């Protein structure tokens, strides 16, 4: 099936964001494990896995539309040196993903590609959950302080 105008660009734009997120969150997870915070590591690892599932769906849909997935392009992978910096970087990435998806949903509606629009609507729900997750962690750090927060992250539970 041939893609409608601009849809492959939107799909590959989302693919770029997801690939960037996978790399950024995978590194953040490994950093947190190295720093001795398995609770934070598990959180970043799970979000990276969520992004991998989105990536797989995007690749399959691009191929279905007879396009070529661009696996070579990444946005800047933001690397933090503290847990709060990792959360801030993750939140910025997720806000960018949500904004891109909003524009992609609008575009798909305009060109009449309701299947891709529906896929993007599912993805935006996931990204908004990630925004909430990272905002909640940042708020928790502000509320209890970084020392208490990190003390709670020494356990992987």
C-alpha positions, 0 to 999 in steps of 0.5 A: 500500500502506498503512503499518502503525502507526508506520512512516511516523513512523519513515521520516520520522524517518530522513528528517529525520536524512538531510536534516540529515546532507546539509546538515551534511556538504555544509557541512563539505565546503565548509569543508574546501575553503575551508581548503585540505584537499581530502582531508577535503573529499572524505571529507565530500562522499562521505558527503553523497552516501551520505546523498542516496542514502538520502534518495531511498530513504526518499522513494520508500518513504514514497510507496509506503506512501501517506505524505507525506515531510516534507522541511521538518524538520531537526535542528540542523545542527552547524557546526564551526570546525576539522576535529576539531570537524567530525568530532566533530559528524559522529560524534554525528550518525551515532550518533544515526542508528544509534540511531534505526534500531535502534529503527525496526528493532525497531518494524517487526519488532513490527508485521510490516513486514519490507520496511521493516525490511530497508531500515532494516537496509541503512541501519544498515550504511551508518551504522555504516560512517560511524561507523567512518570518523569514529572512524578519522579522530578516532583518526588525529588523536589518534595523529599530531597535528592538524598531521601529520594536516592535512598529509596532507589537503592532497592530494585523493588 
